[in-house]
Amino acid sequence: MDFSYTDEQKMLVSAAADLFDKAYDPESRRETVSTALGWSKDVWAQCAEMGLLGLPFSEADGGMGAGPIEVMAVMTEVGRRLVPEPILDVVVVAGGVIAQQGTAEQRAEWLPAITAGERLVVLAHHEPGRRWPVRSVTTAARREDGRWLISGVKNPVSHGDCADTAIVSAALPDGGTGLFLVSADAQGVERTGYATHDGLRGGQWRLDSAEAEPLGESADCTGVIRDAEVRAQAGLAAEAVGAMDEALRLTTDYLKTRRQFGVPLATFQTLTQRAADVYVLVELARSMSMYASMSLADGNTDTTVASRVQFQICESARAVGQEAIQMHGGIGVTDEYPVSHYASRLLAIEHTLGGREEHLRVLIDGVRAYDVVEL
């Protein structure tokens, strides 16, 4: 089986890589993430102009009509340069939810605006004190005088500090979980933002009878939320592979140039063996990321597949980040040297939408569904 990219996919990856390479070197990224916004509107506009913000949307919805493999290929380049723009949160996750659940009118209103970089929409599903997977929410929706009103707290909301609209999950009066569009400027919305340790941004949305518009029909959207998380996990896996690739490159280059006892560190067998182990971990993660992309390309949003992928990503991310720092020595933990930022982002990915233990528990719980388990 041929797993290599087609010529068109190679052109897409090359164009995205060129854009991100020109936009971010370690110093320019540090300057950008230290700003109040935490990312560049100019880079966001360039992503829109190139069509990256419309990749997963159909041409009828104003997008490029690309498949999951193309989207995840771009996400790998996002990870390679630690791009801080909210491509995953706005395009892959929130945009994917609107494309799946929104009415024709809502798709026509929101997806072209997202593609053009004019609207920032994020999914607000997680709540304080509730670990993944979030089976139910305490945020509640009620109907009053012909309007839908939402009350509750959402945190963390990835890039919720700058989004102009959130897709809020809320318990429906008759049971189930609905999805609602809530404007950041709506009365009853109190929003606070914060920086995360990996240089990205998050936010808390506190809603007190905030007016909302149902996304699609006001029906149970548990399956839509599940599908969004599967797509997000595939995106995180692809991003992690790009970050691990670059962390490994930085480490091997350092071993070749840093000298100890008059010789390069690469001449020490123990260090080269450890670097080889890191390479194996990266390739295992790459294989599982490809597995996730191909599964989505086949129309399969399987939570078991997602947990298999995330389990290996978590295993590889922790080990690659730690080994990269260890083999660099003291310089590996400094803010000025990029490898520490890659380790920080990999750690954040490891703890987003379930960590190693949570996904292992999902896989163990699923074993009972099989008639025969062979080792």
Buried (B, 14 or more C-beta within 10 A) or exposed (E): EEEEBEEEBEEBBEBBBEBBEEBBEBEEBBEBBEEEBBBBEEBBBBBBEBBBBBBBBBEEBBBBEBBBBBBBBBBBBBBBBBBBBBBBBBBBBBBBBBBBBBEEEBBBBBBBBBBBBEBBBBBBBBBEEBEBBBEEBBBBBBEEEEEBBBBBBBBBBBBBBBBEBBBBBBBBEEEEBBBBBBBBEBEBBEBEBEBBEBBBBBBBBBBEBBBBBBBBEBBBBBEBBBBBBBBBBBBBBBBBBBBBBBBBBBBBEBBEEBEEEEEBBBBBEEBBEBBEEBBEBBBBBBEBBBBBBBBBBEEEBBBBBBBBBBBBBBBBBBBBBBBBBEBBEEEBEEEEBBBBBBBBBBBBBBBBBBBBEBBBEBEEEEEEEEEEEEE
